[in-house]
């Protein structure tokens, strides 16, 4: 019998906790029956939800803790209060101890990043983790990072994001040399801040065999799929993500309202119902839920805090796929192959 994928869940994370986490994980389990779960959180909140999903209950083990990190806590406060006792920490610690293959949380992003970095530690040559996620585009999916793990970043940080993102894209999309672009306010080389222009010089100077740097990309280029990997620091990346999600919901509401205006539009909708459903599915931001914290010595997946059960299921799916396809090992191998070149090239190009 093949080995099961073991997923540790922060059952108390997110806006509502177990009432979304458990049914969401149950949906993912129906898609991936070779999964088993470690559920960390308040047993009194978890067990009534498990009772509604017998298959999920049979595939799960509950580890009780009554300490949960709130969505409003600062990372430093969360570390002090929740270290070694909170549902978030225990889920991450299960990965460190080898009891789970991946941890998934919809909790406080800053706290998750801080705890994951403190507990799992960073890969050699990587200063900070980054949230990388699949972004649907007109030509397929792209990998976009950082979507909010940390704020700001110098040229070297942007370069390491490019390396990690291209490693992830090469595995997910089966590409020998993914194309990489830096998100900027214009495509001209003179535009943007000093660090992003330095990062561009750095990537051109290094000419890494595992990625093809194509230059700057404007915001509209993300959706057009102009590159396999889009790199930006976490502040602008998170704004881009939330703007895209909001636009998708806005367009869905516009479409729904237009279809209800007249009897002719309603009849037209009936004839084009399948096409409209396909469009809604493509624009649904919940289907792209689940960002991977790259750069760690373990796999951690961040779900949107406000995701519903179906959205959380997609985040669990991402964790499953990362383990099933052995992405962490392959990303580490690519980073190690580049490792000897990264530091010297960085010093030479930036100096």
Backbone torsions as a table, in degrees:
resi	resn	phi	psi	omega
1	UNK	NA	130.2	-179.7
2	UNK	-63.0	150.9	-179.3
3	UNK	-67.3	139.1	-179.9
4	UNK	-76.9	153.8	172.9
5	UNK	-86.7	121.7	-176.2
6	UNK	-100.0	119.6	-175.5
7	UNK	-116.9	123.6	176.2
8	UNK	-93.2	127.0	-177.6
9	UNK	-114.1	131.6	168.5
10	UNK	-79.6	91.6	-171.7
11	UNK	-69.8	-14.2	-178.8
12	UNK	-101.4	-0.9	-176.4
13	UNK	-77.2	157.8	177.8
14	UNK	95.4	-176.2	-176.5
15	UNK	-70.4	-30.3	-176.8
16	UNK	-127.3	-8.0	172.7
17	UNK	76.1	-132.6	-168.7
18	UNK	-60.4	-29.6	-177.8
19	UNK	-68.1	-13.8	172.2
20	UNK	-108.5	-41.8	-175.9
21	UNK	-60.6	-46.6	-175.7
22	UNK	-67.9	-52.3	178.0
23	UNK	-64.5	-31.4	176.2
24	UNK	-65.0	-45.4	177.9
25	UNK	-63.5	-34.1	178.4
26	UNK	-64.0	-38.7	176.7
27	UNK	-63.2	-44.6	178.7
28	UNK	-63.5	-38.9	178.9
29	UNK	-61.2	-37.0	178.4
30	UNK	-64.0	-27.3	178.3
31	UNK	-87.2	-27.7	-177.3
32	UNK	-132.6	80.1	-175.2
33	UNK	-66.6	-13.1	178.0
34	UNK	-87.5	39.0	-178.6
35	UNK	-120.0	143.7	169.4
36	UNK	-131.9	152.8	-170.4
37	UNK	-123.0	143.1	165.3
38	UNK	-108.7	120.3	-176.4
39	UNK	-107.9	117.4	-177.9
40	UNK	-106.6	122.5	179.3
41	UNK	159.8	-166.4	-177.4
42	UNK	-73.5	115.2	-177.2
43	UNK	-57.1	-35.6	-178.8
44	UNK	-65.1	-28.1	177.4
45	UNK	-88.3	-31.0	-175.0
46	UNK	-79.5	-46.4	-171.0
47	UNK	-64.2	-38.3	175.3
48	UNK	-61.9	-33.9	177.1
49	UNK	-70.6	-40.3	177.9
50	UNK	-62.8	-33.6	-179.6
51	UNK	-61.8	-24.1	179.4
52	UNK	-81.5	-12.6	-175.0
53	UNK	-133.5	83.5	-174.9
54	UNK	-56.2	-40.4	-179.8
55	UNK	-65.2	-39.7	177.6
56	UNK	-65.1	-42.5	179.3
57	UNK	-60.7	-41.3	-179.0
58	UNK	-67.7	-25.8	-177.2
59	UNK	-97.6	8.8	-171.3
60	UNK	-124.5	154.9	170.4
61	UNK	-129.7	131.2	-176.1
62	UNK	-99.1	129.1	174.4
63	UNK	-115.2	114.3	-171.2
64	UNK	-78.4	137.8	165.1
65	UNK	-154.0	140.8	178.5
66	UNK	-101.0	12.9	178.7
67	UNK	-101.4	122.0	179.1
68	UNK	-130.0	141.7	178.7
69	UNK	-85.7	125.7	179.7
70	UNK	-77.6	161.1	-179.1
71	UNK	-71.0	-15.2	-175.8
72	UNK	-98.9	-8.3	-176.1
73	UNK	-69.8	141.5	173.2
74	UNK	-72.4	149.5	-178.7
75	UNK	-53.8	-42.5	-179.3
76	UNK	-65.0	-40.3	177.7
77	UNK	-65.3	-42.4	179.7
78	UNK	-63.2	-38.8	178.5
79	UNK	-63.9	-43.5	-178.8
80	UNK	-67.0	-43.4	-173.2
81	UNK	-84.5	-35.8	-171.4
82	UNK	-104.5	-2.2	-178.3
83	UNK	-63.1	127.3	176.1
84	UNK	70.2	5.7	-179.5
85	UNK	-135.7	-24.9	-174.9
86	UNK	-79.3	159.7	178.6
87	UNK	-62.3	-35.3	179.1
88	UNK	-66.2	-48.8	-179.2
89	UNK	-61.3	-45.1	-175.9
90	UNK	-65.1	-34.6	177.3
91	UNK	-65.5	-42.8	177.7
92	UNK	-67.0	-41.3	-178.5
93	UNK	-63.8	-30.3	177.4
94	UNK	-63.2	-34.4	176.3
95	UNK	-68.8	-44.0	179.9
96	UNK	-60.3	-40.4	-177.3
97	UNK	-79.8	-5.9	-178.8
98	UNK	81.4	11.7	178.4
99	UNK	-82.4	-20.0	177.4
100	UNK	-137.9	155.3	179.6
101	UNK	-90.6	-23.7	-176.7
102	UNK	-156.9	147.7	174.3
103	UNK	-113.4	138.5	178.9
104	UNK	-126.2	130.9	179.8
105	UNK	-142.4	142.2	172.4
106	UNK	-103.2	15.2	-174.3
107	UNK	-80.7	-169.2	-179.0
108	UNK	-50.8	118.5	-175.0
109	UNK	-61.9	-46.6	-178.9
110	UNK	-62.5	-41.7	178.8
111	UNK	-65.7	-41.7	179.7
112	UNK	-62.3	-44.9	179.1
113	UNK	-62.3	-45.2	-178.4
114	UNK	-64.7	-44.6	-179.3
115	UNK	-67.6	-41.2	179.2
116	UNK	-64.2	-42.3	179.3
117	UNK	-66.9	-41.6	-178.3
118	UNK	-68.2	-40.1	-173.4
119	UNK	-86.8	-44.4	-175.2
120	UNK	-90.4	-25.6	-177.5
121	UNK	70.9	164.4	-174.8
122	UNK	-94.3	155.7	172.8
123	UNK	-70.0	153.1	178.9
124	UNK	-56.2	131.7	178.2
125	UNK	87.7	-5.5	-179.9
126	UNK	-108.2	124.3	-177.8
127	UNK	-83.9	-39.3	-174.0
128	UNK	-142.3	149.0	175.9
129	UNK	-73.9	162.7	177.5
130	UNK	-136.7	145.5	174.8
131	UNK	-90.3	118.9	178.9
132	UNK	-115.5	137.1	-179.0
133	UNK	-142.3	159.2	174.9
134	UNK	-77.4	136.2	-178.3
135	UNK	-124.3	115.8	179.7
136	UNK	-67.2	134.1	-178.9
137	UNK	-132.5	177.7	-179.8
138	UNK	-68.2	-20.1	-179.1
139	UNK	-115.6	22.9	-178.1
140	UNK	119.3	-155.5	-179.7
141	UNK	-101.1	149.8	171.6
142	UNK	-123.1	158.7	171.5
143	UNK	-96.8	128.1	178.6
144	UNK	-121.8	133.5	178.2
145	UNK	-157.2	148.9	2.7
146	UNK	-93.1	138.4	-177.2
147	UNK	-102.2	19.8	172.4
148	UNK	131.0	14.4	178.1
149	UNK	-66.3	-42.5	178.2
150	UNK	-141.4	165.6	-177.9
151	UNK	-107.1	135.8	176.7
152	UNK	77.0	176.6	179.2
153	UNK	165.0	141.3	178.2
154	UNK	-87.3	-175.0	-175.8
155	UNK	-62.2	-40.2	-179.2
156	UNK	-64.5	-40.2	178.3
157	UNK	-62.3	-44.5	178.7
158	UNK	-63.0	-36.0	178.0
159	UNK	-65.4	-43.3	178.6
160	UNK	-66.1	-33.1	174.4
161	UNK	-61.6	-41.0	179.3
162	UNK	-62.2	-41.7	-179.7
163	UNK	-66.0	-47.6	-179.2
164	UNK	-65.6	-42.6	-179.8
165	UNK	-63.9	-40.0	179.5
166	UNK	-69.3	-34.4	176.2
167	UNK	-62.7	-45.0	178.7
168	UNK	-63.8	-44.2	-179.4
169	UNK	-65.2	-37.8	-178.4
170	UNK	-63.3	-34.3	179.6
171	UNK	-79.4	-47.1	-176.2
172	UNK	-67.5	-38.4	-174.6
173	UNK	-104.3	1.8	-179.7
174	UNK	56.0	52.2	-179.3
175	UNK	-112.9	137.5	177.6
176	UNK	-75.1	-36.3	-177.2
177	UNK	-143.9	83.7	-178.8
178	UNK	-61.0	148.0	174.0
179	UNK	-82.2	142.0	-176.2
180	UNK	-129.5	132.5	175.2
181	UNK	-126.5	150.6	176.4
182	UNK	-99.2	124.7	179.2
183	UNK	-68.2	128.3	-174.9
184	UNK	-149.4	173.6	-178.8
185	UNK	-83.0	-0.8	177.6
186	UNK	-171.8	163.9	-178.6
187	UNK	-89.5	-12.7	-179.0
188	UNK	-70.3	143.7	-175.7
189	UNK	-65.0	-23.7	-177.8
190	UNK	-83.2	-8.1	-175.9
191	UNK	-88.7	159.0	177.2
192	UNK	94.1	172.0	179.3
193	UNK	-73.7	171.9	-175.8
194	UNK	-62.1	-42.3	-174.9
195	UNK	-68.0	-38.1	-179.8
196	UNK	-70.8	-32.5	176.2
197	UNK	-70.7	-35.4	174.3
198	UNK	-65.0	-40.2	179.2
199	UNK	-62.3	-38.6	177.5
200	UNK	-62.9	-44.3	177.8
201	UNK	-61.7	-40.4	-178.7
202	UNK	-63.0	-47.1	-178.3
203	UNK	-67.0	-36.5	176.6
204	UNK	-67.6	-41.4	-177.6
205	UNK	-67.2	-37.4	-177.7
206	UNK	-74.0	-35.5	179.1
207	UNK	46.1	56.9	-176.5
208	UNK	-65.3	137.8	-178.0
209	UNK	-70.0	-17.8	-177.3
210	UNK	-90.6	-2.4	177.7
211	UNK	-149.8	155.4	177.4
212	UNK	-117.2	107.2	179.8
213	UNK	-78.0	126.2	-175.0
214	UNK	-108.6	-3.6	177.7
215	UNK	111.4	-162.9	-178.5
216	UNK	-78.2	149.3	178.3
217	UNK	-129.3	132.1	175.4
218	UNK	-83.1	168.4	-174.7
219	UNK	-56.6	-38.1	-179.4
220	UNK	-70.6	-15.3	179.4
221	UNK	-73.1	-20.8	179.2
222	UNK	-62.6	-53.8	-178.8
223	UNK	-65.9	-27.6	177.8
224	UNK	-77.2	-12.3	177.6
225	UNK	71.8	41.2	-176.2
226	UNK	-73.0	-14.1	178.3
227	UNK	-144.9	153.1	176.6
228	UNK	-70.4	-28.5	-178.8
229	UNK	-134.0	129.8	174.7
230	UNK	-113.6	126.1	-175.5
231	UNK	-112.0	133.3	174.1
232	UNK	-156.7	161.7	175.8
233	UNK	-77.2	165.1	-167.3
234	UNK	-64.2	-29.5	-178.2
235	UNK	-65.9	-55.4	-179.5
236	UNK	-69.9	-31.4	179.0
237	UNK	-64.5	-42.0	179.6
238	UNK	-68.5	-39.0	176.7
239	UNK	-62.2	-43.3	179.4
240	UNK	-61.4	-41.4	-179.5
241	UNK	-63.8	-49.7	-177.5
242	UNK	-66.9	-35.2	177.1
243	UNK	-64.5	-41.2	179.7
244	UNK	-66.4	-41.6	179.3
245	UNK	-63.8	-43.7	179.1
246	UNK	-63.9	-40.1	179.0
247	UNK	-64.8	-39.5	178.8
248	UNK	-62.1	-43.4	178.9
249	UNK	-67.6	-39.0	179.1
250	UNK	-62.2	-46.1	-179.8
251	UNK	-64.5	-36.6	178.0
252	UNK	-64.0	-40.1	178.3
253	UNK	-67.9	-41.2	176.5
254	UNK	-58.7	-45.2	-178.7
255	UNK	-63.7	-44.1	-179.1
256	UNK	-62.8	-43.1	179.7
257	UNK	-64.9	-40.2	-179.5
258	UNK	-64.5	-36.7	-178.5
259	UNK	-70.7	-17.3	-177.8
260	UNK	-100.1	-1.8	-171.1
261	UNK	-67.5	-48.5	-175.2
262	UNK	-131.8	165.4	178.3
263	UNK	-67.4	-29.0	177.5
264	UNK	-67.6	-41.5	179.3
265	UNK	-66.3	-33.1	178.0
266	UNK	-68.9	-39.9	176.1
267	UNK	-65.3	-42.1	177.6
268	UNK	-60.9	-36.8	178.2
269	UNK	-62.2	-40.4	-179.2
270	UNK	-60.6	-39.0	179.8
271	UNK	-71.8	-29.8	-175.7
272	UNK	-109.6	21.3	-173.7
273	UNK	-57.2	-45.1	-178.5
274	UNK	-63.7	-38.8	179.7
275	UNK	-66.9	-41.2	179.4
276	UNK	-66.7	-37.1	178.2
277	UNK	-65.1	-40.4	177.8
278	UNK	-63.1	-39.2	178.6
279	UNK	-65.2	-44.1	178.7
280	UNK	-60.8	-42.3	179.3
281	UNK	-62.0	-39.9	-179.0
282	UNK	-67.5	-34.4	-176.8
283	UNK	-89.5	-6.7	-175.6
284	UNK	-70.6	113.2	-177.5
285	UNK	-67.3	-20.7	179.4
286	UNK	-65.4	-25.5	-178.7
287	UNK	-75.0	-10.3	175.7
288	UNK	-109.9	16.1	-178.5
289	UNK	-71.5	142.6	177.1
290	UNK	114.2	98.1	178.0
291	UNK	-105.3	136.2	-179.2
292	UNK	-91.9	129.0	174.8
293	UNK	-80.6	100.8	-179.3
294	UNK	-85.3	153.7	177.2
295	UNK	99.7	-4.0	-178.3
296	UNK	-96.4	162.0	174.4
297	UNK	-87.3	49.0	-178.5
298	UNK	169.7	166.7	-176.1
299	UNK	-104.0	124.3	175.9
300	UNK	-131.0	133.5	-178.9
301	UNK	-118.2	132.6	179.1
302	UNK	-104.7	122.5	173.0
303	UNK	-96.1	153.7	172.5
304	UNK	-59.3	137.9	-179.7
305	UNK	-63.7	-31.1	-178.2
306	UNK	-96.5	12.6	-178.8
307	UNK	-65.2	145.1	172.6
308	UNK	-84.5	-175.2	-175.5
309	UNK	-60.6	-41.5	179.6
310	UNK	-65.3	-40.3	177.7
311	UNK	-64.4	-42.8	179.1
312	UNK	-64.5	-33.9	178.0
313	UNK	-59.0	-38.1	178.5
314	UNK	-65.8	-36.4	177.3
315	UNK	-65.0	-39.9	176.5
316	UNK	-65.0	-38.6	176.7
317	UNK	-59.0	-41.7	178.9
318	UNK	-60.2	-45.2	177.8
319	UNK	-60.3	-43.3	178.0
320	UNK	-58.9	-48.3	-177.1
321	UNK	-65.1	-37.7	177.8
322	UNK	-59.1	-41.1	-180.0
323	UNK	-75.6	-47.6	-175.1
324	UNK	-60.6	-37.8	-179.1
325	UNK	-91.6	5.0	175.6
326	UNK	57.1	39.6	-174.2
327	UNK	-66.7	-36.4	-176.9
328	UNK	-61.1	-45.2	178.6
329	UNK	-61.0	-42.6	-178.1
330	UNK	-69.1	-37.6	177.0
331	UNK	-65.5	-43.5	178.0
332	UNK	-59.4	-40.3	179.7
333	UNK	-63.2	-41.5	179.4
334	UNK	-68.0	-39.0	177.3
335	UNK	-64.6	-39.5	179.6
336	UNK	-66.3	-37.0	178.4
337	UNK	-65.3	-33.8	179.6
338	UNK	-86.7	-16.2	-169.1
339	UNK	-55.0	-43.2	-176.8
340	UNK	-65.5	-24.5	-178.0
341	UNK	-91.9	-22.6	-171.3
342	UNK	-63.1	-55.2	-174.0
343	UNK	-65.2	-49.1	178.7
344	UNK	-60.5	-41.8	-179.2
345	UNK	-66.2	-37.6	179.6
346	UNK	-62.8	-46.0	-178.3
347	UNK	-63.4	-40.6	-176.8
348	UNK	-70.2	-41.2	-175.4
349	UNK	-75.0	-34.3	-176.9
350	UNK	-82.8	-26.7	-176.7
351	UNK	-70.3	NA	NA
